[in-house]
Amino acid sequence: MLRCKGVVRVEIEDASVVAEALKPDDLDWCRSYAEDGRVVMEVETDRVGALLCAIDDYLLNLKAVVPVLETLRELL
């Protein structure tokens, strides 16, 4: 049986806030969390396509949340 695991670690300011913003995408086989100033996205599945799609979704959402945080920092 095929088992795929992918882990992406991204150093980012306010990692815990960003990780919480990614939480709605978490499933029982993929999750995101903050650790040591990084957002960590872990995916483990038996389907290569699911691994690719989940990591892609996390990264697209990360791309979307960064400008929102930057705007909020400017306003505060």
C-alpha positions in Angstrom: 0.0 0.0 0.0 1.2 3.5 -0.9 1.5 6.0 2.0 2.5 9.6 1.2 3.4 12.2 3.8 4.2 15.8 3.1 5.4 18.5 5.5 5.8 22.1 4.7 7.3 24.6 7.2 7.1 28.3 6.5 8.8 30.9 8.7 6.3 33.7 9.1 5.5 36.6 11.5 2.5 35.8 13.7 2.7 32.1 12.9 0.1 31.2 15.5 -2.4 33.6 13.9 -1.7 32.3 10.4 -2.1 28.7 11.6 -5.5 29.5 13.1 -6.6 31.0 9.8 -5.6 27.8 8.1 -7.5 25.5 10.5 -10.8 25.4 8.5 -8.9 23.3 5.9 -7.7 20.7 8.4 -9.2 17.2 8.1 -8.4 14.0 9.8 -5.5 13.3 7.4 -4.1 16.9 7.1 -3.5 19.6 9.7 -1.7 22.9 10.2 -0.2 24.4 13.4 2.3 26.9 14.6 5.7 25.8 16.0 8.8 27.8 16.7 7.8 30.8 14.6 6.7 28.7 11.7 3.5 27.5 10.2 3.6 23.7 9.7 1.3 22.0 7.3 1.3 18.2 7.5 -0.5 15.9 5.0 -0.6 12.1 5.2 -2.6 10.1 2.8 -2.6 7.0 0.5 -3.3 9.1 -2.6 -0.7 11.2 -4.3 -3.3 13.5 -5.8 -4.8 14.2 -2.4 -1.4 15.1 -1.0 -0.8 17.5 -3.9 -4.2 19.1 -3.6 -4.1 19.6 0.1 -0.6 21.2 0.1 -1.7 23.4 -2.8 -4.8 24.5 -0.9 -2.8 25.3 2.2 -0.3 27.3 0.2 -3.0 29.2 -1.6 -4.7 30.1 1.6 -1.3 31.1 3.1 -0.8 33.4 0.1 -4.2 34.9 0.8 -3.8 35.4 4.5 -0.5 37.2 4.3 -1.7 40.5 2.7 -4.7 40.5 5.1 -2.3 40.4 8.1 -0.1 43.1 6.5 -3.2 45.4 6.1 -4.3 44.7 9.6 -0.9 45.6 11.0 -0.9 48.9 9.1 -4.4 49.8 10.5 -3.4 49.0 14.1 
